[in-house]
Amino acid sequence: MSVSVFVPSHITGFFSIENHENNLINGSCGAGFLLNKGVKTSIKHIDDDEPTIKINGKTDLFKEVIIREVLKILNIDAPVEINQKIDIPIGAGFGSSAASAIGVAIGLNKILDLGYSFEKAAQIAHIAEINLGSGLGDVISQTGQGFVTRTKPGAPGIGEITSIDQYEIFVGCKTFNKINTSSIIQDDNYKKIITKKGLESLNRFNKNPTIENFLKESYRFSNETKLITKNIQEASEILKNEDNILGSSMAMLGETLFAFSENKKSLKNSEIKDFKIYKINNEGITYD
């Protein structure tokens, strides 16, 4: 028997930090979107003494940390083989660790017949993220579709989201460098400014929840929190002068530029070289 789970990547445009002593409530509010590329987790039974892990066909101790955390929470040492194909940059604001955790939690629940609901399995992925300081709101967002607004912080079943899955938008992304998420979300000074500006952006966006307003608030947030980098600023200025580009901003948290267009050709022909082009994912998590 084997199981396969695809979890779309998620990019946050702006967010607030909502800490709580209960990790199921610990999380964030904000807004972001899902992409058609992400993490595919395949799990099968094997004749071995313990779980084996391969990421993109190789053993990678750094990338498998989130997987090990899920195994630890579930107290699993069953002989299964976990293979993940990661089609997105890691540590660059695409929610790769959350996608990895969700895929493993859902997959193990199914193949080992653990008896958890989808919601409970996703909660385990959320706790793994919180434990490692690798994210706050990606897990609950990745249970949605399209454009996702986190209106109440916490894990799936605790927090609340709204999804809009009607936009056919192309997204160009360029990653310059990685950013250590935990170094930002666990820093007291950053927490204060992020939460203040994030809630302001969320309130303005909720009054007018359009793509254009999302882009506007995302760029404003990245500037007002001083998280935006010189690379992103310079690239965004270039894109302002290009036709058919709806807007651009910085992924939270990673030094990744993202730009929206209804026209794939506009992104292909942009002055910004090495754009990787995706589409908004309106389906969400899929598995068999």
Protein Blocks (a to p, Z undefined) as FASTA:
>chain_A
ZZdddddddddfbdcddddfblklgcceddddddfbdcdddddddddfbdcddeehiacf
klmmmmmmmmmmnopabdcddddddfbdehilnommmmmmmmmmmmmmmmnonopafklm
mmmmmmmmmmnopafklmmmmmmghjaddfbgcdehiaccdddfkbccddddddfbdcdf
klmmmpmklmmmmmmmmmmmmmmmmmmccfklmmmmmmmmmmmnomacfklmmmmmmmmm
pghiabdcddddddddddddfbfklmmmpmbghiacddddfkbpadZZ
